[in-house]
Amino acid sequence: MNFNSRYTAFCGNDNFTTVAGKYEFFDKDKVSISVDSVTYSEEWKKPTEIRKKKI
């Protein structure tokens, strides 16, 4: 399954980070997460990071 996580601010003036990846439940109370990309926007001056790593 895919996930997309992001940060929002009430005022709209902030640094925003979006994380996209995949997750899989492999036991009753355990999950495997794989982050595919981290995107920065607004005030951030960072490029998008592409990752392939399990946490």
N, CA, C and O of each residue as an XYZ file, in Angstrom:
220
protein
N       0.834     -1.171      0.000
C       0.000      0.000      0.000
C       0.885      1.243      0.000
O       1.998      1.221      0.526
N       0.395      2.303     -0.580
C       1.138      3.557     -0.651
C       0.688      4.522      0.442
O      -0.448      4.457      0.911
N       1.588      5.413      0.840
C       1.225      6.481      1.761
C       1.839      7.787      1.271
O       2.821      7.797      0.528
N       1.237      8.881      1.705
C       1.713     10.221      1.393
C       1.470     11.061      2.631
O       0.321     11.311      2.992
N       2.520     11.494      3.277
C       2.432     12.252      4.512
C       2.887     13.676      4.231
O       3.831     13.881      3.467
N       2.236     14.656      4.832
C       2.689     16.033      4.624
C       2.358     16.907      5.816
O       1.512     16.569      6.644
N       3.031     18.018      5.884
C       2.858     18.991      6.958
C       2.113     20.193      6.403
O       2.398     20.653      5.298
N       1.164     20.697      7.167
C       0.471     21.920      6.788
C       0.498     22.893      7.962
O       0.599     22.487      9.119
N       0.408     24.166      7.651
C       0.393     25.201      8.689
C      -0.866     26.049      8.522
O      -1.290     26.321      7.398
N      -1.455     26.458      9.622
C      -2.670     27.268      9.579
C      -2.447     28.589      8.855
O      -3.318     29.055      8.120
N      -1.283     29.189      9.063
C      -1.013     30.493      8.442
C      -0.571     30.349      6.983
O      -0.684     31.301      6.210
N      -0.071     29.171      6.597
C       0.375     28.943      5.229
C       1.786     29.416      4.944
O       2.304     29.190      3.851
N       2.420     30.069      5.912
C       3.800     30.539      5.745
C       4.723     29.646      6.555
O       4.872     29.831      7.763
N       5.330     28.697      5.905
C       6.198     27.783      6.625
C       6.975     26.936      5.626
O       6.814     27.083      4.414
N       7.805     26.064      6.136
C       8.511     25.088      5.317
C       7.675     23.811      5.313
O       7.252     23.346      6.371
N       7.437     23.249      4.151
C       6.584     22.077      4.036
C       7.383     20.877      3.545
O       8.210     20.994      2.641
N       7.129     19.735      4.148
C       7.791     18.492      3.775
C       6.730     17.449      3.451
O       5.789     17.255      4.220
N       6.881     16.784      2.322
C       5.983     15.699      1.928
C       6.808     14.429      1.790
O       7.840     14.425      1.119
N       6.356     13.356      2.420
C       7.040     12.069      2.355
C       6.121     11.078      1.653
O       4.951     10.954      2.015
N       6.640     10.372      0.651
C       5.864      9.373     -0.079
C       6.584      8.038     -0.018
O       7.814      7.981     -0.045
N       5.809      6.966      0.063
C       6.421      5.650      0.103
C       5.389      4.544      0.162
O       4.238      4.719     -0.241
N       5.821      3.404      0.670
C       4.954      2.234      0.756
C       5.023      1.652      2.164
O       6.023      1.809      2.865
N       3.960      0.987      2.563
C       3.956      0.294      3.848
C       3.270     -1.048      3.697
O       2.448     -1.255      2.805
N       3.633     -1.958      4.599
C       3.045     -3.301      4.568
C       2.998     -3.841      5.990
O       4.009     -3.833      6.691
N       1.833     -4.309      6.418
C       1.711     -4.970      7.703
C       2.200     -6.394      7.539
O       1.712     -7.123      6.676
N       3.172     -6.804      8.367
C       3.677     -8.161      8.248
C       3.449     -8.975      9.516
O       3.886    -10.123      9.599
N       2.792     -8.413     10.473
C       2.397     -9.108     11.694
C       1.255     -8.323     12.313
O       0.920     -7.234     11.846
N       0.669     -8.859     13.337
C      -0.473     -8.225     13.987
C      -0.170     -6.789     14.438
O      -1.033     -5.915     14.358
N       1.056     -6.553     14.909
C       1.408     -5.233     15.424
C       2.727     -4.706     14.857
O       3.415     -3.922     15.511
N       3.078     -5.135     13.646
C       4.329     -4.679     13.028
C       4.074     -4.231     11.599
O       3.272     -4.821     10.875
N       4.785     -3.160     11.207
C       4.632     -2.620      9.862
C       6.025     -2.339      9.274
O       6.933     -1.910      9.985
N       6.173     -2.581      7.997
C       7.399     -2.273      7.263
C       7.126     -1.020      6.431
O       6.119     -0.943      5.727
N       8.036     -0.032      6.517
C       7.859      1.228      5.802
C       9.044      1.451      4.866
O      10.199      1.301      5.263
N       8.748      1.806      3.643
C       9.766      2.120      2.651
C       9.512      3.540      2.154
O       8.456      3.823      1.589
N      10.476      4.429      2.363
C      10.351      5.821      1.928
C      10.922      5.943      0.525
O      12.092      5.634      0.297
N      10.101      6.393     -0.414
C      10.538      6.558     -1.800
C      11.052      7.958     -2.089
O      12.031      8.120     -2.817
N      10.396      8.982     -1.521
C      10.838     10.355     -1.790
C      10.464     11.286     -0.644
O       9.501     11.060      0.089
N      11.266     12.341     -0.519
C      11.007     13.416      0.438
C      11.083     14.709     -0.372
O      12.120     15.027     -0.953
N       9.971     15.452     -0.404
C       9.894     16.680     -1.183
C       9.758     17.873     -0.247
O       8.950     17.850      0.682
N      10.541     18.905     -0.490
C      10.513     20.130      0.306
C       9.916     21.252     -0.540
O      10.186     21.339     -1.738
N       9.106     22.108      0.082
C       8.508     23.202     -0.676
C       8.402     24.466      0.170
O       8.741     24.472      1.353
N       7.932     25.517     -0.453
C       7.810     26.864      0.112
C       9.185     27.441      0.415
O       9.968     27.647     -0.511
N       9.503     27.704      1.657
C      10.756     28.370      2.028
C      11.983     27.470      1.938
O      13.111     27.964      1.947
N      11.781     26.155      1.852
C      12.922     25.237      1.762
C      13.698     25.491      0.477
O      13.105     25.758     -0.568
N      14.988     25.410      0.550
C      15.854     25.524     -0.627
C      16.551     24.183     -0.885
O      17.705     24.151     -1.311
N      15.845     23.083     -0.624
C      16.418     21.747     -0.783
C      15.795     21.046     -1.978
O      14.621     21.261     -2.280
N      16.572     20.204     -2.668
C      15.994     19.421     -3.763
C      15.225     18.219     -3.217
O      15.402     17.833     -2.061
N      14.384     17.640     -4.044
C      13.661     16.420     -3.668
C      14.659     15.285     -3.492
O      15.575     15.122     -4.298
N      14.479     14.506     -2.438
C      15.343     13.350     -2.173
C      14.606     12.096     -2.606
O      13.445     11.899     -2.245
N      15.263     11.254     -3.370
C      14.700      9.966     -3.780
C      15.416      8.908     -2.947
O      16.645      8.846     -2.934
N      14.640      8.078     -2.252
C      15.220      7.082     -1.345
C      14.622      5.715     -1.616
O      13.509      5.600     -2.131
N      15.348      4.713     -1.276
C      14.876      3.326     -1.290
C      15.440      2.648     -0.059
O      16.450      1.949     -0.139
N      14.797      2.848      1.074
C      15.330      2.360      2.333
C      14.199      1.921      3.251
O      13.211      2.639      3.400
N      14.330      0.757      3.863
C      13.336      0.302      4.831
C      13.699      0.788      6.223
O      14.869      0.802      6.606
N      12.696      1.178      6.961
C      12.906      1.615      8.344
C      12.260      0.596      9.257
O      12.304      0.745     10.478
